[in-house]
Amino acid sequence: MNGPQREGPLRDRSHGVLAVVVRLLPAGRRAWGRAMLAELAVVESAADRRRFVGGCVRVVVAQPAVLRAVYPPVLGVAAAVAVLVRTGDVGYAPLRWALLALVGVLLALSAWGRRPGILGPVAAAPSARAVRAGGQLLTAAAAAVVVVSADGRNDPGEQARADVPIFTVLLACYLAGLLALTAQRCVATARDLVVGGGAGVVAAALWLAFVLVVAPIPADVGAASVAAAVAAAGAALVDVRRRDGAHRAARALLAALCAGTVTLLFVFGAVVLLSTYGPASLIPDLVPAALTPADDLANSRIELQDPYVALLFLAGLTAAFLGVTGVVTRAPEQAAGQRPDTEQDPLAATAAL
């Protein structure tokens, strides 16, 4: 015996850590990971092994494919922990469970969207990835607002029975529609996403410019509804006039629904921000019977948001229709991962410049 021998490379801690990390590599890089493990096996010094493993870990986690695979579950766990901590002070148990269910439904949908099927995985085009990521962030922000707002100022029973379940359904519709639109098998191309999303943003911006010019903000949703309809019609017209081949009508419809949903959500968000933080000149006088001008303004800010809640329900309907259309018209399974046309992705073209 020559003294105690170092534990074999297949059993020591350094090898175990590196073995776990290289499993994060995509299939095309697995040979690279095996080469790392083989090289580690000939490193004798414990300090050298630690340094080698540290360098390999930094290289592996810097890979875009690894980041895309790791950050969703990490963010999901962080969101779940944050909600558990935030709702710890909610004294009404049904309300807390309703809030946890809200976040759980959204996390489950997001996880479903990462697996092959009707909602995923996301298409390879940068435009699809950008639209999906942006929509998920907006949905998460809306869910955070719902959770933070449940602080006991309103009837907790009413929130648990109606408010939170309604928001759960609406946010689930938004997220499911977004996932279906950006899935690999969806017939919508990168250009369809840009046309639909761009039309929605432009229409919302024009509505905002109109409101700022003809202040105060309208106390009804007529102008906003017109903006959404014009955005949808414009997106469909632009898309269908420059499109030939299969799925022409389906792609135009998906672009139109995307434009309408984006417009409605952006307008509602703008109304919430302006009614809360905007100058008094933008707020219509909706409570003239208030005792003081300050009370009149404060109550009018609150009352202004009520009619625009209808936009959330309308956006939920368009998003649900968007999801159903994306699923019903999706490409055959053997074509998964391949967009039905060869148009260049606008985001990829911009990056190339």
C-alpha positions as CSV (number, residue, x, y, z in Angstrom):
1,M,0.0,0.0,0.0
2,N,1.3,3.4,-0.9
3,G,-1.0,5.3,1.4
4,P,-4.6,6.5,0.8
5,Q,-5.5,7.0,-2.8
6,R,-7.4,9.9,-4.1
7,E,-11.1,9.0,-4.8
8,G,-11.7,8.1,-8.4
9,P,-12.7,10.8,-10.9
10,L,-16.1,9.3,-11.4
11,R,-16.9,9.6,-7.7
12,D,-15.2,12.8,-6.5
13,R,-17.0,16.1,-6.1
14,S,-15.4,18.0,-9.0
15,H,-16.4,15.3,-11.5
16,G,-20.0,15.3,-10.1
17,V,-20.3,19.0,-10.4
18,L,-19.0,19.1,-13.9
19,A,-21.2,16.1,-14.9
20,V,-24.3,17.9,-13.8
21,V,-23.3,21.2,-15.6
22,V,-22.5,19.6,-18.9
23,R,-25.9,18.0,-19.0
24,L,-27.2,21.5,-19.6
25,L,-25.5,21.6,-23.0
26,P,-27.6,21.1,-26.1
27,A,-27.4,17.8,-27.9
28,G,-25.0,19.3,-30.5
29,R,-22.5,20.2,-27.8
30,R,-22.6,17.0,-25.7
31,A,-19.4,15.8,-27.2
32,W,-17.7,19.0,-26.0
33,G,-19.0,18.1,-22.5
34,R,-17.6,14.6,-22.7
35,A,-14.2,16.0,-23.7
36,M,-14.3,18.3,-20.6
37,L,-14.9,15.3,-18.4
38,A,-12.2,13.3,-20.0
39,E,-9.7,16.1,-19.6
40,L,-10.7,16.5,-15.9
41,A,-9.9,12.8,-15.3
42,V,-6.1,13.5,-16.0
43,V,-5.9,16.5,-13.7
44,E,-4.3,15.3,-10.4
45,S,-4.1,18.3,-8.1
46,A,-7.3,19.1,-6.2
47,A,-6.7,22.9,-6.6
48,D,-6.2,22.4,-10.3
49,R,-9.3,20.3,-10.6
50,R,-11.4,23.0,-8.9
51,R,-10.0,25.7,-11.2
52,F,-10.6,23.5,-14.2
53,V,-14.2,22.8,-13.2
54,G,-14.8,26.5,-12.5
55,G,-13.6,27.5,-15.9
56,C,-15.7,24.8,-17.6
57,V,-18.8,26.0,-15.6
58,R,-18.3,29.6,-16.7
59,V,-18.0,28.5,-20.3
60,V,-21.1,26.2,-20.2
61,V,-23.4,28.7,-18.5
62,A,-22.4,31.4,-20.9
63,Q,-23.9,29.4,-23.9
64,P,-27.1,31.1,-25.1
65,A,-28.8,27.7,-25.4
66,V,-28.0,26.9,-21.7
67,L,-29.2,30.3,-20.6
68,R,-32.5,29.8,-22.4
69,A,-32.9,26.4,-20.7
70,V,-31.9,27.6,-17.2
71,Y,-33.4,31.0,-16.7
72,P,-37.1,30.0,-17.0
73,P,-37.2,27.5,-14.2
74,V,-34.9,29.7,-12.1
75,L,-37.3,32.7,-12.6
76,G,-40.3,30.4,-11.9
77,V,-38.9,29.2,-8.6
78,A,-38.0,32.8,-7.6
79,A,-41.5,34.0,-8.5
80,A,-43.1,31.2,-6.5
81,V,-40.9,32.0,-3.5
82,A,-41.6,35.7,-3.8
83,V,-45.4,35.1,-3.9
84,L,-45.2,32.8,-0.8
85,V,-43.3,35.5,1.1
86,R,-45.5,38.4,-0.1
87,T,-48.8,36.7,0.7
88,G,-47.6,35.6,4.1
89,D,-49.4,38.6,5.6
90,V,-52.7,37.9,3.9
91,G,-54.9,36.9,6.8
92,Y,-57.8,35.5,4.7
93,A,-56.7,32.0,3.6
94,P,-59.0,31.7,0.5
95,L,-57.5,34.9,-0.8
96,R,-54.0,33.7,-0.3
97,W,-54.8,30.4,-2.0
98,A,-56.4,32.3,-4.9
99,L,-53.2,34.4,-5.4
100,L,-51.0,31.3,-5.2
101,A,-53.3,29.6,-7.8
102,L,-53.0,32.6,-10.1
103,V,-49.2,32.4,-10.1
104,G,-49.3,28.6,-10.3
105,V,-51.4,28.7,-13.4
106,L,-49.1,31.1,-15.2
107,L,-46.0,29.1,-14.2
108,A,-47.7,25.9,-15.4
109,L,-48.6,27.5,-18.8
110,S,-45.0,28.8,-19.2
111,A,-43.6,25.4,-18.4
112,W,-46.0,23.8,-20.9
113,G,-44.8,26.4,-23.5
114,R,-41.3,25.0,-23.2
115,R,-42.3,21.5,-24.2
116,P,-43.2,20.2,-27.6
117,G,-46.9,20.5,-28.2
118,I,-49.6,23.0,-29.0
119,L,-47.9,25.8,-27.0
120,G,-44.3,25.1,-27.6
121,P,-41.4,25.1,-27.8
122,V,-40.8,28.7,-29.0
123,A,-39.8,29.1,-32.7
124,A,-36.2,29.7,-33.4
125,A,-36.7,33.1,-35.0
126,P,-35.4,36.0,-32.9
127,S,-38.7,37.8,-33.5
128,A,-40.7,34.9,-32.0
129,R,-38.3,34.7,-29.0
130,A,-38.5,38.5,-28.4
131,V,-42.3,38.6,-28.6
132,R,-42.7,35.6,-26.3
133,A,-40.2,37.0,-23.7
134,G,-41.8,40.5,-23.8
135,G,-45.3,39.1,-23.4
136,Q,-44.3,36.9,-20.5
137,L,-42.7,39.8,-18.8
138,L,-45.8,41.9,-19.2
139,T,-48.0,39.1,-18.0
140,A,-45.7,38.6,-15.0
141,A,-45.9,42.3,-14.2
142,A,-49.7,42.2,-14.4
143,A,-49.7,39.3,-12.0
144,A,-47.4,41.1,-9.6
145,V,-49.8,44.1,-9.6
146,V,-52.7,41.8,-8.7
147,V,-50.7,40.1,-5.9
148,V,-49.4,43.4,-4.5
149,S,-52.8,45.0,-4.6
150,A,-54.3,42.3,-2.4
151,D,-53.4,44.1,0.7
152,G,-56.7,44.2,2.6
153,R,-58.0,47.5,1.4
154,N,-60.8,45.8,-0.5
155,D,-63.1,43.0,0.7
156,P,-60.9,39.9,0.8
157,G,-63.9,37.6,0.3
158,E,-64.9,39.5,-2.9
159,Q,-61.3,39.3,-4.1
160,A,-61.0,35.6,-3.4
161,R,-64.4,34.8,-5.0
162,A,-64.4,37.0,-8.1
163,D,-61.5,39.5,-8.6
164,V,-58.5,37.1,-8.5
165,P,-60.2,34.2,-10.3
166,I,-61.3,36.6,-13.1
167,F,-57.7,38.0,-13.4
168,T,-56.4,34.4,-13.4
169,V,-58.6,33.5,-16.4
170,L,-57.7,36.7,-18.3
171,L,-54.0,36.5,-17.7
172,A,-54.1,32.8,-18.6
173,C,-55.8,33.7,-21.9
174,Y,-53.2,36.4,-22.7
175,L,-50.3,34.0,-22.0
176,A,-51.8,31.0,-23.8
177,G,-52.5,33.1,-26.9
178,L,-48.9,34.5,-26.8
179,L,-47.4,31.0,-26.4
180,A,-49.5,29.5,-29.2
181,L,-48.6,32.4,-31.5
182,T,-44.9,32.0,-31.0
183,A,-44.7,28.2,-31.0
184,Q,-42.7,26.3,-33.6
185,R,-45.7,24.8,-35.2
186,C,-47.7,28.0,-35.5
187,V,-48.0,29.1,-39.1
188,A,-47.4,32.7,-38.3
189,T,-44.0,33.8,-39.5
190,A,-41.6,36.3,-38.1
191,R,-43.0,39.0,-40.4
192,D,-46.5,38.3,-39.1
193,L,-45.4,38.8,-35.6
194,V,-43.7,42.1,-36.5
195,V,-46.7,43.3,-38.5
196,G,-49.2,42.4,-35.8
197,G,-47.2,43.6,-32.8
198,G,-46.0,46.7,-34.6
199,A,-49.6,47.6,-35.7
200,G,-50.8,47.3,-32.1
201,V,-48.0,49.5,-30.7
202,V,-48.5,52.1,-33.4
203,A,-52.3,52.2,-32.8
204,A,-51.8,52.5,-29.0
205,A,-49.3,55.3,-29.6
206,L,-51.8,57.2,-31.9
207,W,-54.5,56.8,-29.3
208,L,-52.2,58.2,-26.7
209,A,-51.3,61.2,-28.9
210,F,-55.0,61.8,-29.5
211,V,-55.7,61.8,-25.8
212,L,-52.9,64.2,-25.0
213,V,-54.0,66.6,-27.7
214,V,-57.8,66.6,-27.0
215,A,-57.5,66.1,-23.2
216,P,-59.1,65.0,-21.0
217,I,-59.0,61.2,-21.4
218,P,-62.3,60.0,-22.8
219,A,-64.6,58.5,-20.1
220,D,-65.6,55.7,-22.4
221,V,-63.8,53.1,-24.5
222,G,-65.1,54.2,-27.9
223,A,-61.8,55.7,-29.2
224,A,-59.8,52.8,-27.8
225,S,-62.1,50.3,-29.4
226,V,-61.8,52.1,-32.8
227,A,-58.0,52.1,-32.4
228,A,-57.9,48.3,-31.8
229,A,-60.2,47.7,-34.8
230,V,-58.1,49.8,-37.1
231,A,-54.9,48.1,-35.9
232,A,-56.4,44.7,-36.5
233,A,-57.7,45.6,-40.0
234,G,-54.5,47.4,-40.9
235,A,-52.4,44.4,-39.9
236,A,-54.6,42.0,-41.8
237,L,-54.6,44.1,-44.9
238,V,-50.8,44.6,-44.9
239,D,-50.2,41.0,-44.2
240,V,-52.6,39.5,-46.7
241,R,-51.6,41.9,-49.6
242,R,-48.0,40.8,-49.5
243,R,-48.6,37.1,-49.0
244,D,-49.0,34.2,-51.3
245,G,-49.2,30.5,-50.8
246,A,-50.7,28.3,-48.1
247,H,-52.2,29.6,-44.8
248,R,-52.5,33.1,-46.2
249,A,-55.8,33.8,-44.5
250,A,-54.7,32.1,-41.2
251,R,-51.6,34.3,-41.1
252,A,-53.5,37.4,-41.8
253,L,-56.0,36.5,-39.1
254,L,-53.2,35.8,-36.5
255,A,-51.6,39.2,-37.3
256,A,-54.9,40.9,-36.9
257,L,-55.7,39.3,-33.6
258,C,-52.2,40.0,-32.3
259,A,-52.6,43.7,-33.3
260,G,-55.9,44.0,-31.6
261,T,-54.8,42.3,-28.4
262,V,-51.6,44.4,-28.1
263,T,-53.6,47.6,-28.7
264,L,-56.1,46.9,-26.0
265,L,-53.6,45.9,-23.4
266,F,-51.3,48.9,-24.1
267,V,-54.2,51.3,-24.0
268,F,-55.4,49.9,-20.7
269,G,-52.0,50.2,-19.2
270,A,-51.7,53.8,-20.4
271,V,-55.0,54.7,-18.8
272,V,-54.0,53.2,-15.5
273,L,-50.7,55.1,-15.5
274,L,-52.2,58.4,-16.7
275,S,-55.2,58.2,-14.3
276,T,-52.9,57.5,-11.4
277,Y,-49.9,59.8,-12.1
278,G,-51.0,62.1,-15.0
279,P,-51.7,65.8,-14.6
280,A,-55.2,67.0,-13.5
281,S,-55.8,68.3,-17.1
282,L,-56.1,64.8,-18.4
283,I,-58.7,63.7,-15.8
284,P,-62.3,64.3,-16.7
285,D,-64.7,65.5,-14.0
286,L,-66.6,62.3,-13.1
287,V,-67.6,63.1,-9.5
288,P,-69.0,66.7,-9.6
289,A,-70.8,66.1,-6.3
290,A,-67.5,65.8,-4.4
291,L,-67.1,68.1,-1.4
292,T,-63.8,69.6,-2.5
293,P,-61.9,69.9,-5.8
294,A,-59.2,67.6,-4.3
295,D,-61.8,64.9,-3.6
296,D,-63.3,65.4,-7.0
297,L,-59.9,64.9,-8.7
298,A,-59.0,61.9,-6.5
299,N,-62.4,60.1,-7.1
300,S,-62.4,61.0,-10.8
301,R,-59.0,59.3,-11.1
302,I,-60.5,56.1,-9.7
303,E,-63.7,56.3,-11.6
304,L,-61.9,56.8,-14.9
305,Q,-60.4,53.3,-14.8
306,D,-63.7,51.5,-14.4
307,P,-65.0,51.7,-18.0
308,Y,-61.6,50.7,-19.4
309,V,-61.7,47.4,-17.5
310,A,-63.9,46.3,-20.4
311,L,-60.8,46.5,-22.5
312,L,-59.2,43.7,-20.4
313,F,-62.2,41.4,-21.0
314,L,-62.1,42.3,-24.8
315,A,-58.4,41.6,-24.9
316,G,-59.0,38.3,-23.1
317,L,-61.4,37.3,-25.8
318,T,-59.1,38.3,-28.6
319,A,-56.2,36.5,-26.9
320,A,-58.3,33.4,-26.5
321,F,-59.3,33.5,-30.1
322,L,-55.7,34.1,-31.0
323,G,-54.6,31.0,-29.1
324,V,-57.4,28.8,-30.6
325,T,-56.6,30.0,-34.1
326,G,-52.9,29.4,-33.6
327,V,-53.5,25.8,-32.4
328,V,-56.2,24.9,-35.0
329,T,-54.1,26.2,-38.0
330,R,-50.7,24.9,-36.7
331,A,-48.4,23.2,-39.2
332,P,-48.1,19.4,-39.3
333,E,-45.8,17.8,-36.7
334,Q,-43.2,16.8,-39.2
335,A,-42.7,20.5,-40.0
336,A,-42.2,21.5,-36.4
337,G,-39.3,23.9,-36.0
338,Q,-39.5,25.1,-39.6
339,R,-41.5,28.3,-40.3
340,P,-43.7,27.8,-43.4
341,D,-42.0,30.4,-45.5
342,T,-38.5,31.6,-46.0
343,E,-38.9,35.3,-45.2
344,Q,-35.9,36.8,-43.4
345,D,-36.6,37.6,-39.8
346,P,-36.6,41.4,-39.4
347,L,-34.8,41.2,-36.0
348,A,-32.1,39.0,-37.5
349,A,-31.7,41.3,-40.4
350,T,-31.3,44.3,-38.1
351,A,-28.8,42.4,-36.0
352,A,-26.8,41.6,-39.1
353,L,-26.6,45.3,-40.0
